[in-house]
Amino acid sequence: MIVAVIAFIALGEDDEKTIPRDAYTIAADQMCISAKRQIVAVENKGLASGPAAARQLLPVVSEWRSEFDALKVPSDRIEEAQALDAALKEVQLRIASLARGATSGNRAQAVEQAKAADEASSEVEEAVAALGLSHCSSLTIGFSNK
């Protein structure tokens, strides 16, 4: 019995945090789904890569981040919400760099910037899952770097 108590104390809190499916989660999940649909629509226009796609994607990600930031975050998910906001900000920055790269005409640089945006989008996916946005996290997408 003593061993079990010591083991429980040593383990501390459960590392697996259960995120409730409440009004906040539902609203954030719907925002995320909507943004991903808009991203796919841009990709379906044939602008799947490079500066042309970035110019179309930047307002989508900016709006998603703005709407997400307007939600009142429950106190038990502040860290997760901050992580998603930071990941969305990084994607915004990467996409903006890609969009600005259009003026240089340097294809190799554009490819590298597209790869960086795609890598940043994986951080968004991780943050979406950590926040418990289960419906949105099942719709994994990335920015093409063709």
VMD Tcl script that builds the backbone (N, CA, C; Angstrom):
set m [mol new atoms 438]
animate dup $m
set s [atomselect $m all]
$s set {name element resname resid chain x y z} {
  {N N MET 1 A 0.822 -1.194 0.000}
  {CA C MET 1 A 0.000 0.000 0.000}
  {C C MET 1 A 0.865 1.256 0.000}
  {N N ILE 2 A 1.914 1.282 0.811}
  {CA C ILE 2 A 2.814 2.424 0.869}
  {C C ILE 2 A 3.464 2.644 -0.499}
  {N N VAL 3 A 3.850 1.569 -1.181}
  {CA C VAL 3 A 4.485 1.678 -2.493}
  {C C VAL 3 A 3.533 2.347 -3.484}
  {N N ALA 4 A 2.269 1.985 -3.441}
  {CA C ALA 4 A 1.287 2.581 -4.351}
  {C C ALA 4 A 1.138 4.070 -4.094}
  {N N VAL 5 A 1.110 4.476 -2.837}
  {CA C VAL 5 A 0.996 5.891 -2.487}
  {C C VAL 5 A 2.233 6.647 -2.958}
  {N N ILE 6 A 3.403 6.086 -2.744}
  {CA C ILE 6 A 4.640 6.727 -3.179}
  {C C ILE 6 A 4.672 6.832 -4.698}
  {N N ALA 7 A 4.258 5.788 -5.395}
  {CA C ALA 7 A 4.222 5.812 -6.857}
  {C C ALA 7 A 3.264 6.886 -7.351}
  {N N PHE 8 A 2.111 7.030 -6.705}
  {CA C PHE 8 A 1.134 8.048 -7.097}
  {C C PHE 8 A 1.711 9.447 -6.910}
  {N N ILE 9 A 2.369 9.658 -5.788}
  {CA C ILE 9 A 2.978 10.960 -5.510}
  {C C ILE 9 A 4.093 11.244 -6.518}
  {N N ALA 10 A 4.898 10.251 -6.831}
  {CA C ALA 10 A 6.000 10.431 -7.776}
  {C C ALA 10 A 5.494 10.756 -9.173}
  {N N LEU 11 A 4.372 10.191 -9.545}
  {CA C LEU 11 A 3.825 10.440 -10.866}
  {C C LEU 11 A 3.214 11.824 -10.980}
  {N N GLY 12 A 2.710 12.355 -9.900}
  {CA C GLY 12 A 2.085 13.674 -9.935}
  {C C GLY 12 A 0.777 13.634 -10.682}
  {N N GLU 13 A 0.441 14.759 -11.295}
  {CA C GLU 13 A -0.807 14.836 -12.046}
  {C C GLU 13 A -0.726 13.978 -13.290}
  {N N ASP 14 A -1.883 13.553 -13.736}
  {CA C ASP 14 A -1.978 12.777 -14.969}
  {C C ASP 14 A -1.523 13.634 -16.136}
  {N N ASP 15 A -0.571 13.121 -16.920}
  {CA C ASP 15 A -0.062 13.873 -18.068}
  {C C ASP 15 A -1.105 13.995 -19.171}
  {N N GLU 16 A -2.033 13.081 -19.205}
  {CA C GLU 16 A -3.092 13.117 -20.208}
  {C C GLU 16 A -4.202 14.036 -19.718}
  {N N LYS 17 A -4.307 15.202 -20.290}
  {CA C LYS 17 A -5.311 16.174 -19.899}
  {C C LYS 17 A -6.566 15.933 -20.738}
  {N N THR 18 A -7.677 15.758 -20.063}
  {CA C THR 18 A -8.932 15.568 -20.772}
  {C C THR 18 A -9.549 16.934 -21.033}
  {N N ILE 19 A -9.751 17.235 -22.304}
  {CA C ILE 19 A -10.327 18.519 -22.704}
  {C C ILE 19 A -11.838 18.338 -22.850}
  {N N PRO 20 A -12.617 19.122 -22.122}
  {CA C PRO 20 A -14.072 18.993 -22.261}
  {C C PRO 20 A -14.567 19.510 -23.610}
  {N N ARG 21 A -15.626 18.935 -24.078}
  {CA C ARG 21 A -16.257 19.383 -25.334}
  {C C ARG 21 A -17.324 20.410 -24.944}
  {N N ASP 22 A -16.889 21.625 -24.675}
  {CA C ASP 22 A -17.786 22.686 -24.226}
  {C C ASP 22 A -17.958 23.726 -25.333}
  {N N ALA 23 A -18.628 24.826 -25.020}
  {CA C ALA 23 A -18.905 25.866 -26.024}
  {C C ALA 23 A -17.612 26.422 -26.624}
  {N N TYR 24 A -16.578 26.589 -25.806}
  {CA C TYR 24 A -15.302 27.094 -26.301}
  {C C TYR 24 A -14.700 26.123 -27.313}
  {N N THR 25 A -14.630 24.867 -26.937}
  {CA C THR 25 A -14.034 23.860 -27.819}
  {C C THR 25 A -14.806 23.752 -29.126}
  {N N ILE 26 A -16.115 23.777 -29.042}
  {CA C ILE 26 A -16.943 23.678 -30.252}
  {C C ILE 26 A -16.710 24.884 -31.155}
  {N N ALA 27 A -16.683 26.083 -30.573}
  {CA C ALA 27 A -16.468 27.296 -31.376}
  {C C ALA 27 A -15.075 27.294 -32.015}
  {N N ALA 28 A -14.059 26.947 -31.247}
  {CA C ALA 28 A -12.698 26.911 -31.779}
  {C C ALA 28 A -12.556 25.827 -32.846}
  {N N ASP 29 A -13.218 24.701 -32.632}
  {CA C ASP 29 A -13.196 23.601 -33.601}
  {C C ASP 29 A -13.830 24.039 -34.921}
  {N N GLN 30 A -14.960 24.734 -34.846}
  {CA C GLN 30 A -15.641 25.197 -36.058}
  {C C GLN 30 A -14.810 26.231 -36.809}
  {N N MET 31 A -14.158 27.138 -36.074}
  {CA C MET 31 A -13.273 28.123 -36.710}
  {C C MET 31 A -12.156 27.426 -37.463}
  {N N CYS 32 A -11.578 26.454 -36.827}
  {CA C CYS 32 A -10.471 25.708 -37.415}
  {C C CYS 32 A -10.925 24.969 -38.677}
  {N N ILE 33 A -12.065 24.313 -38.615}
  {CA C ILE 33 A -12.606 23.600 -39.776}
  {C C ILE 33 A -12.861 24.576 -40.918}
  {N N SER 34 A -13.454 25.708 -40.606}
  {CA C SER 34 A -13.731 26.718 -41.623}
  {C C SER 34 A -12.443 27.203 -42.284}
  {N N ALA 35 A -11.413 27.473 -41.476}
  {CA C ALA 35 A -10.137 27.939 -42.027}
  {C C ALA 35 A -9.510 26.871 -42.916}
  {N N LYS 36 A -9.553 25.629 -42.469}
  {CA C LYS 36 A -8.977 24.558 -43.284}
  {C C LYS 36 A -9.726 24.396 -44.605}
  {N N ARG 37 A -11.027 24.562 -44.575}
  {CA C ARG 37 A -11.799 24.492 -45.827}
  {C C ARG 37 A -11.395 25.611 -46.775}
  {N N GLN 38 A -11.174 26.792 -46.235}
  {CA C GLN 38 A -10.748 27.920 -47.063}
  {C C GLN 38 A -9.347 27.678 -47.640}
  {N N ILE 39 A -8.482 27.075 -46.853}
  {CA C ILE 39 A -7.131 26.755 -47.326}
  {C C ILE 39 A -7.199 25.755 -48.471}
  {N N VAL 40 A -8.026 24.743 -48.316}
  {CA C VAL 40 A -8.200 23.751 -49.377}
  {C C VAL 40 A -8.785 24.411 -50.626}
  {N N ALA 41 A -9.709 25.343 -50.444}
  {CA C ALA 41 A -10.296 26.041 -51.598}
  {C C ALA 41 A -9.226 26.807 -52.373}
  {N N VAL 42 A -8.293 27.435 -51.655}
  {CA C VAL 42 A -7.190 28.135 -52.314}
  {C C VAL 42 A -6.347 27.129 -53.097}
  {N N GLU 43 A -6.038 26.009 -52.462}
  {CA C GLU 43 A -5.232 24.992 -53.133}
  {C C GLU 43 A -5.955 24.435 -54.355}
  {N N ASN 44 A -7.270 24.316 -54.274}
  {CA C ASN 44 A -8.051 23.797 -55.400}
  {C C ASN 44 A -8.120 24.774 -56.572}
  {N N LYS 45 A -7.807 26.033 -56.325}
  {CA C LYS 45 A -7.794 27.028 -57.399}
  {C C LYS 45 A -6.571 26.869 -58.299}
  {N N GLY 46 A -5.710 25.930 -57.943}
  {CA C GLY 46 A -4.508 25.733 -58.732}
  {C C GLY 46 A -3.350 26.585 -58.281}
  {N N LEU 47 A -3.486 27.183 -57.119}
  {CA C LEU 47 A -2.423 28.030 -56.576}
  {C C LEU 47 A -1.739 27.319 -55.417}
  {N N ALA 48 A -1.480 26.040 -55.597}
  {CA C ALA 48 A -1.051 25.204 -54.481}
  {C C ALA 48 A 0.312 25.553 -53.911}
  {N N SER 49 A 1.104 26.317 -54.606}
  {CA C SER 49 A 2.425 26.591 -54.049}
  {C C SER 49 A 2.900 27.985 -54.418}
  {N N GLY 50 A 3.919 28.400 -53.717}
  {CA C GLY 50 A 4.598 29.634 -54.044}
  {C C GLY 50 A 3.905 30.891 -53.598}
  {N N PRO 51 A 4.422 32.016 -54.065}
  {CA C PRO 51 A 3.938 33.331 -53.654}
  {C C PRO 51 A 2.459 33.577 -53.980}
  {N N ALA 52 A 1.974 33.056 -55.112}
  {CA C ALA 52 A 0.564 33.268 -55.458}
  {C C ALA 52 A -0.349 32.645 -54.409}
  {N N ALA 53 A -0.025 31.445 -53.964}
  {CA C ALA 53 A -0.809 30.793 -52.911}
  {C C ALA 53 A -0.686 31.553 -51.598}
  {N N ALA 54 A 0.511 32.014 -51.304}
  {CA C ALA 54 A 0.733 32.724 -50.048}
  {C C ALA 54 A -0.130 33.974 -49.960}
  {N N ARG 55 A -0.239 34.702 -51.063}
  {CA C ARG 55 A -1.072 35.912 -51.056}
  {C C ARG 55 A -2.541 35.576 -50.791}
  {N N GLN 56 A -2.975 34.404 -51.223}
  {CA C GLN 56 A -4.352 33.977 -50.987}
  {C C GLN 56 A -4.533 33.385 -49.579}
  {N N LEU 57 A -3.498 32.725 -49.069}
  {CA C LEU 57 A -3.587 32.052 -47.775}
  {C C LEU 57 A -3.421 32.993 -46.585}
  {N N LEU 58 A -2.646 34.029 -46.747}
  {CA C LEU 58 A -2.356 34.921 -45.626}
  {C C LEU 58 A -3.616 35.488 -44.977}
  {N N PRO 59 A -4.596 35.999 -45.745}
  {CA C PRO 59 A -5.797 36.510 -45.088}
  {C C PRO 59 A -6.609 35.416 -44.381}
  {N N VAL 60 A -6.554 34.203 -44.896}
  {CA C VAL 60 A -7.287 33.093 -44.270}
  {C C VAL 60 A -6.704 32.810 -42.884}
  {N N VAL 61 A -5.391 32.684 -42.812}
  {CA C VAL 61 A -4.739 32.394 -41.533}
  {C C VAL 61 A -4.870 33.581 -40.582}
  {N N SER 62 A -4.757 34.783 -41.117}
  {CA C SER 62 A -4.900 35.981 -40.273}
  {C C SER 62 A -6.290 36.071 -39.657}
  {N N GLU 63 A -7.309 35.785 -40.462}
  {CA C GLU 63 A -8.677 35.816 -39.945}
  {C C GLU 63 A -8.895 34.729 -38.902}
  {N N TRP 64 A -8.384 33.540 -39.171}
  {CA C TRP 64 A -8.499 32.432 -38.217}
  {C C TRP 64 A -7.884 32.839 -36.886}
  {N N ARG 65 A -6.678 33.374 -36.925}
  {CA C ARG 65 A -6.002 33.763 -35.691}
  {C C ARG 65 A -6.761 34.868 -34.966}
  {N N SER 66 A -7.261 35.837 -35.705}
  {CA C SER 66 A -7.996 36.944 -35.105}
  {C C SER 66 A -9.276 36.458 -34.423}
  {N N GLU 67 A -10.022 35.614 -35.112}
  {CA C GLU 67 A -11.261 35.081 -34.535}
  {C C GLU 67 A -10.964 34.197 -33.325}
  {N N PHE 68 A -9.913 33.401 -33.428}
  {CA C PHE 68 A -9.533 32.528 -32.320}
  {C C PHE 68 A -9.143 33.352 -31.095}
  {N N ASP 69 A -8.374 34.408 -31.313}
  {CA C ASP 69 A -7.944 35.267 -30.204}
  {C C ASP 69 A -9.113 35.982 -29.533}
  {N N ALA 70 A -10.221 36.145 -30.262}
  {CA C ALA 70 A -11.386 36.832 -29.700}
  {C C ALA 70 A -12.187 35.941 -28.747}
  {N N LEU 71 A -11.949 34.629 -28.802}
  {CA C LEU 71 A -12.666 33.717 -27.902}
  {C C LEU 71 A -12.169 33.873 -26.471}
  {N N LYS 72 A -13.079 33.728 -25.522}
  {CA C LYS 72 A -12.705 33.738 -24.103}
  {C C LYS 72 A -12.227 32.331 -23.751}
  {N N VAL 73 A -10.957 32.224 -23.424}
  {CA C VAL 73 A -10.330 30.934 -23.164}
  {C C VAL 73 A -10.628 30.481 -21.733}
  {N N PRO 74 A -11.124 29.257 -21.565}
  {CA C PRO 74 A -11.304 28.733 -20.209}
  {C C PRO 74 A -9.950 28.649 -19.492}
  {N N SER 75 A -9.961 28.853 -18.206}
  {CA C SER 75 A -8.715 28.925 -17.438}
  {C C SER 75 A -7.894 27.639 -17.494}
  {N N ASP 76 A -8.540 26.512 -17.752}
  {CA C ASP 76 A -7.802 25.248 -17.800}
  {C C ASP 76 A -7.130 24.993 -19.146}
  {N N ARG 77 A -7.298 25.916 -20.111}
  {CA C ARG 77 A -6.715 25.708 -21.446}
  {C C ARG 77 A -5.915 26.905 -21.950}
  {N N ILE 78 A -5.519 27.769 -21.052}
  {CA C ILE 78 A -4.788 28.967 -21.460}
  {C C ILE 78 A -3.475 28.602 -22.160}
  {N N GLU 79 A -2.733 27.668 -21.597}
  {CA C GLU 79 A -1.456 27.254 -22.199}
  {C C GLU 79 A -1.650 26.706 -23.608}
  {N N GLU 80 A -2.627 25.849 -23.773}
  {CA C GLU 80 A -2.885 25.242 -25.084}
  {C C GLU 80 A -3.332 26.283 -26.101}
  {N N ALA 81 A -4.177 27.225 -25.655}
  {CA C ALA 81 A -4.642 28.290 -26.549}
  {C C ALA 81 A -3.475 29.196 -26.952}
  {N N GLN 82 A -2.589 29.487 -26.017}
  {CA C GLN 82 A -1.409 30.302 -26.324}
  {C C GLN 82 A -0.501 29.586 -27.322}
  {N N ALA 83 A -0.394 28.270 -27.180}
  {CA C ALA 83 A 0.437 27.497 -28.110}
  {C C ALA 83 A -0.153 27.541 -29.521}
  {N N LEU 84 A -1.485 27.440 -29.632}
  {CA C LEU 84 A -2.107 27.521 -30.951}
  {C C LEU 84 A -1.944 28.915 -31.539}
  {N N ASP 85 A -2.122 29.938 -30.733}
  {CA C ASP 85 A -1.937 31.303 -31.217}
  {C C ASP 85 A -0.508 31.511 -31.719}
  {N N ALA 86 A 0.467 31.029 -30.963}
  {CA C ALA 86 A 1.875 31.175 -31.368}
  {C C ALA 86 A 2.151 30.412 -32.664}
  {N N ALA 87 A 1.564 29.231 -32.806}
  {CA C ALA 87 A 1.758 28.446 -34.026}
  {C C ALA 87 A 1.113 29.139 -35.223}
  {N N LEU 88 A -0.073 29.694 -35.027}
  {CA C LEU 88 A -0.731 30.428 -36.118}
  {C C LEU 88 A 0.073 31.672 -36.495}
  {N N LYS 89 A 0.634 32.339 -35.500}
  {CA C LYS 89 A 1.461 33.517 -35.775}
  {C C LYS 89 A 2.682 33.130 -36.603}
  {N N GLU 90 A 3.311 32.019 -36.260}
  {CA C GLU 90 A 4.480 31.559 -37.006}
  {C C GLU 90 A 4.104 31.233 -38.456}
  {N N VAL 91 A 2.956 30.598 -38.651}
  {CA C VAL 91 A 2.498 30.304 -40.012}
  {C C VAL 91 A 2.252 31.608 -40.766}
  {N N GLN 92 A 1.634 32.576 -40.107}
  {CA C GLN 92 A 1.418 33.888 -40.738}
  {C C GLN 92 A 2.739 34.482 -41.210}
  {N N LEU 93 A 3.732 34.464 -40.344}
  {CA C LEU 93 A 5.037 35.029 -40.682}
  {C C LEU 93 A 5.681 34.299 -41.859}
  {N N ARG 94 A 5.584 32.971 -41.852}
  {CA C ARG 94 A 6.178 32.173 -42.928}
  {C C ARG 94 A 5.465 32.424 -44.256}
  {N N ILE 95 A 4.144 32.522 -44.194}
  {CA C ILE 95 A 3.377 32.772 -45.419}
  {C C ILE 95 A 3.660 34.185 -45.936}
  {N N ALA 96 A 3.758 35.141 -45.028}
  {CA C ALA 96 A 4.069 36.513 -45.440}
  {C C ALA 96 A 5.440 36.580 -46.110}
  {N N SER 97 A 6.403 35.851 -45.564}
  {CA C SER 97 A 7.738 35.800 -46.189}
  {C C SER 97 A 7.656 35.213 -47.586}
  {N N LEU 98 A 6.871 34.176 -47.728}
  {CA C LEU 98 A 6.703 33.552 -49.038}
  {C C LEU 98 A 6.044 34.519 -50.016}
  {N N ALA 99 A 5.031 35.237 -49.550}
  {CA C ALA 99 A 4.342 36.204 -50.412}
  {C C ALA 99 A 5.299 37.324 -50.847}
  {N N ARG 100 A 6.136 37.792 -49.924}
  {CA C ARG 100 A 7.117 38.835 -50.253}
  {C C ARG 100 A 8.179 38.317 -51.212}
  {N N GLY 101 A 8.447 37.026 -51.154}
  {CA C GLY 101 A 9.453 36.428 -52.019}
  {C C GLY 101 A 9.108 36.505 -53.494}
  {N N ALA 102 A 7.870 36.833 -53.800}
  {CA C ALA 102 A 7.436 36.922 -55.199}
  {C C ALA 102 A 8.213 37.978 -55.953}
  {N N THR 103 A 8.604 39.015 -55.260}
  {CA C THR 103 A 9.297 40.110 -55.943}
  {C C THR 103 A 10.734 39.750 -56.307}
  {N N SER 104 A 11.343 38.817 -55.573}
  {CA C SER 104 A 12.737 38.475 -55.848}
  {C C SER 104 A 12.876 37.570 -57.067}
  {N N GLY 105 A 11.857 36.762 -57.345}
  {CA C GLY 105 A 11.907 35.849 -58.474}
  {C C GLY 105 A 12.848 34.681 -58.255}
  {N N ASN 106 A 13.333 34.480 -57.059}
  {CA C ASN 106 A 14.253 33.398 -56.727}
  {C C ASN 106 A 13.454 32.142 -56.383}
  {N N ARG 107 A 13.382 31.200 -57.332}
  {CA C ARG 107 A 12.573 29.990 -57.141}
  {C C ARG 107 A 13.076 29.142 -55.970}
  {N N ALA 108 A 14.388 28.982 -55.842}
  {CA C ALA 108 A 14.943 28.172 -54.750}
  {C C ALA 108 A 14.555 28.756 -53.391}
  {N N GLN 109 A 14.598 30.078 -53.306}
  {CA C GLN 109 A 14.221 30.735 -52.055}
  {C C GLN 109 A 12.730 30.520 -51.778}
  {N N ALA 110 A 11.902 30.614 -52.811}
  {CA C ALA 110 A 10.465 30.402 -52.647}
  {C C ALA 110 A 10.162 28.980 -52.183}
  {N N VAL 111 A 10.894 28.007 -52.721}
  {CA C VAL 111 A 10.700 26.616 -52.308}
  {C C VAL 111 A 11.065 26.453 -50.832}
  {N N GLU 112 A 12.171 27.039 -50.417}
  {CA C GLU 112 A 12.574 26.965 -49.011}
  {C C GLU 112 A 11.551 27.633 -48.099}
  {N N GLN 113 A 11.017 28.770 -48.527}
  {CA C GLN 113 A 10.008 29.463 -47.724}
  {C C GLN 113 A 8.721 28.643 -47.646}
  {N N ALA 114 A 8.358 27.980 -48.733}
  {CA C ALA 114 A 7.168 27.127 -48.726}
  {C C ALA 114 A 7.363 25.947 -47.786}
  {N N LYS 115 A 8.564 25.371 -47.787}
  {CA C LYS 115 A 8.859 24.270 -46.861}
  {C C LYS 115 A 8.758 24.746 -45.411}
  {N N ALA 116 A 9.268 25.938 -45.146}
  {CA C ALA 116 A 9.203 26.491 -43.783}
  {C C ALA 116 A 7.753 26.712 -43.357}
  {N N ALA 117 A 6.917 27.177 -44.281}
  {CA C ALA 117 A 5.494 27.363 -43.973}
  {C C ALA 117 A 4.830 26.022 -43.691}
  {N N ASP 118 A 5.204 25.012 -44.458}
  {CA C ASP 118 A 4.640 23.679 -44.256}
  {C C ASP 118 A 5.059 23.119 -42.896}
  {N N GLU 119 A 6.318 23.308 -42.537}
  {CA C GLU 119 A 6.798 22.855 -41.226}
  {C C GLU 119 A 6.066 23.592 -40.100}
  {N N ALA 120 A 5.854 24.886 -40.278}
  {CA C ALA 120 A 5.132 25.663 -39.269}
  {C C ALA 120 A 3.688 25.182 -39.159}
  {N N SER 121 A 3.112 24.761 -40.278}
  {CA C SER 121 A 1.728 24.273 -40.230}
  {C C SER 121 A 1.615 22.987 -39.423}
  {N N SER 122 A 2.695 22.204 -39.347}
  {CA C SER 122 A 2.642 20.993 -38.526}
  {C C SER 122 A 2.550 21.357 -37.043}
  {N N GLU 123 A 3.140 22.480 -36.665}
  {CA C GLU 123 A 3.011 22.962 -35.285}
  {C C GLU 123 A 1.564 23.362 -34.988}
  {N N VAL 124 A 0.894 23.931 -35.983}
  {CA C VAL 124 A -0.519 24.280 -35.818}
  {C C VAL 124 A -1.314 23.002 -35.587}
  {N N GLU 125 A -1.032 21.979 -36.376}
  {CA C GLU 125 A -1.750 20.707 -36.235}
  {C C GLU 125 A -1.571 20.122 -34.835}
  {N N GLU 126 A -0.342 20.178 -34.317}
  {CA C GLU 126 A -0.081 19.675 -32.970}
  {C C GLU 126 A -0.839 20.486 -31.923}
  {N N ALA 127 A -0.868 21.792 -32.084}
  {CA C ALA 127 A -1.561 22.658 -31.127}
  {C C ALA 127 A -3.069 22.454 -31.187}
  {N N VAL 128 A -3.599 22.242 -32.384}
  {CA C VAL 128 A -5.031 21.972 -32.553}
  {C C VAL 128 A -5.407 20.694 -31.794}
  {N N ALA 129 A -4.587 19.663 -31.940}
  {CA C ALA 129 A -4.851 18.400 -31.244}
  {C C ALA 129 A -4.742 18.572 -29.731}
  {N N ALA 130 A -3.724 19.298 -29.272}
  {CA C ALA 130 A -3.530 19.504 -27.835}
  {C C ALA 130 A -4.671 20.286 -27.207}
  {N N LEU 131 A -5.319 21.135 -27.988}
  {CA C LEU 131 A -6.434 21.936 -27.484}
  {C C LEU 131 A -7.744 21.152 -27.499}
  {N N GLY 132 A -7.705 19.948 -28.032}
  {CA C GLY 132 A -8.894 19.094 -28.032}
  {C C GLY 132 A -9.869 19.400 -29.154}
  {N N LEU 133 A -9.373 20.007 -30.228}
  {CA C LEU 133 A -10.236 20.319 -31.372}
  {C C LEU 133 A -10.275 19.083 -32.268}
  {N N SER 134 A -10.980 18.076 -31.788}
  {CA C SER 134 A -10.928 16.747 -32.393}
  {C C SER 134 A -11.461 16.692 -33.821}
  {N N HIS 135 A -12.519 17.427 -34.109}
  {CA C HIS 135 A -13.061 17.397 -35.464}
  {C C HIS 135 A -12.081 18.046 -36.438}
  {N N CYS 136 A -11.507 19.140 -36.041}
  {CA C CYS 136 A -10.554 19.838 -36.900}
  {C C CYS 136 A -9.255 19.051 -37.041}
  {N N SER 137 A -8.805 18.446 -35.961}
  {CA C SER 137 A -7.530 17.724 -36.037}
  {C C SER 137 A -7.613 16.511 -36.953}
  {N N SER 138 A -8.827 16.043 -37.215}
  {CA C SER 138 A -8.968 14.920 -38.146}
  {C C SER 138 A -8.847 15.378 -39.597}
  {N N LEU 139 A -8.841 16.687 -39.833}
  {CA C LEU 139 A -8.707 17.265 -41.176}
  {C C LEU 139 A -7.310 17.827 -41.352}
  {N N THR 140 A -6.307 16.999 -41.375}
  {CA C THR 140 A -4.931 17.448 -41.467}
  {C C THR 140 A -4.613 17.942 -42.868}
  {N N ILE 141 A -4.040 19.122 -42.922}
  {CA C ILE 141 A -3.607 19.701 -44.195}
  {C C ILE 141 A -2.249 20.339 -44.000}
  {N N GLY 142 A -1.624 20.688 -45.080}
  {CA C GLY 142 A -0.347 21.389 -45.012}
  {C C GLY 142 A -0.239 22.277 -46.220}
  {N N PHE 143 A 0.746 23.116 -46.246}
  {CA C PHE 143 A 0.963 23.988 -47.376}
  {C C PHE 143 A 1.895 23.282 -48.340}
  {N N SER 144 A 1.488 23.210 -49.566}
  {CA C SER 144 A 2.262 22.489 -50.573}
  {C C SER 144 A 3.550 23.224 -50.877}
  {N N ASN 145 A 4.601 22.463 -51.093}
  {CA C ASN 145 A 5.880 23.082 -51.432}
  {C C ASN 145 A 6.405 22.534 -52.762}
  {N N LYS 146 A 5.528 22.314 -53.693}
  {CA C LYS 146 A 5.917 21.768 -54.995}
  {C C LYS 146 A 6.796 22.721 -55.742}
}
mol reanalyze $m
mol bondsrecalc $m
mol representation Tube
mol addrep $m
